[in-house]
Amino acid sequence: MDRWTRRKFFLTSLAGSAFAGAGRLFGKTLEVTDGNRPGPRLLGPAPVAGTRPLIISSANGLNALDKGMQILKGGGDTLEAAVAAVTVVEDDPNDDSVGYGGLPNEEGEVELDASVMHGPTRRAGSVASVRRIKNVSRLAKTVMERTNHVMIVGDGARRFGLAEGFEEMNLLTEHSRKIWLAWKAKTSFNWRPGTDSPEWKEHVAALFDYDAEKIAYAMRVITSPPTGTINCLAVNAKGEVSGTTTTSGLAWKIPGRVGDSPVIGAGLFVDGEVGGAGSTGKGEENIKICGGHTIVEMMRKGMKPDDACLEAVGRVVRNYNGDKKKLTTFHLYFYAVNRDGEYGSASLWKNGYEEGKGAMFAVHDGTPARLVPCKTFFDEIGHEE
Ligand code: GLY
């Protein structure tokens, strides 16, 4: 059986096993007591050994997880920990997929999306297409805490942020602006010098200070628009779970395009009784399978986080009937934790964010934060991310 046939077999057999599992669960209610709240926890896997506190993220959060772990170790709130971690990445001008320095839309304007979910109080907040405010994960948390809405978008979200004391700023760094200029010149019918102009090579070389690495990077993100993003999930010692996902979205998007990150149930989903899941990569594909919610529901029925993530990737693959030519036009990752502190991740392709490196995610369980390989659906190099 090749890998795809094996996956198809797994998807088909899952229908049967999930049904059998549901019978077990519904036939005999699991009386697992929740240590923090009175009453039985009706559904969910029996506790197994995991690590708590725990905080995980997409690979680009590796150096930010310490911040979240400090909060968890100090007995702080799980959502506060996750937001503190991703804020480091939102503030970083060198991460061009999140916050300040994100690659802009086709008009050269950075537009950010984010969501949060707080497991202990079962609340959510989200913002989309936000301009000129850097820390949109905290803005989403503010929507959750200060309004009776879940989602605020566009100029309304920006004005809400200003009213709540967020500062306005230009989110386009010189680095991102130059790549945007090169993207326009390379792909537009209107702008010059294009690739057919005699000055094209010199124009690009001068734009990136004759630095071969910078030029190669710019050409890579022009040809293969990234959908970067950071997802972060935190579990504290008591087994409470929260998460956040924040992004500048698809580079060169049509203004107003919204990906999966702010969509509760897609780019992020947390159910405090079970765990949480989130995503990075091409949001449109995740939205169509409600990845975050799908994974949490599979974990509720007893699946391990990594298997549930892989199963979600399988649903995306199924949407294309396994056609690798079509699937290679994008990349996608899922991440998950359960309330026992077990974690996992799966990616569509073998390659990761950094050229030449495999698909990885970041884990901090009290020992120094480290990168861990994702389970991969296809053991091949696919779309550059
Ligand atoms: N996953 C981020 C996006 O597609 O916008």
Residues whose N, C-alpha, C, O or C-beta is under 5 A from the ligand:
A	BS01	LIG	T227 T229 T247 G249 L250 G259 D260 S261 S279 T280 G281 K282 G283 E284
